Amino acid sequence: MEYFIIQALKNIDLTTCEIAGISVGLNDIKGAKVTAIQGLELTRLLEIIIE
């Protein structure tokens, strides 16, 4: 696992990246390009429950 210091990911294409367990704030990830599966992974940042 690699660690990076990230300022913002706006306009960054993450579709080919492994983002499981990514630790970012909502404002940091805003505007990033992700796949549908990655989008589901990122919902944990919202602390919502999907049933």
Secondary structure, 3 states (H helix, E strand, C coil): CCCCCCCCCCCCECCCCCCCCCCCCHHHHCCCECCHHHHHHHHHHHCCCCC
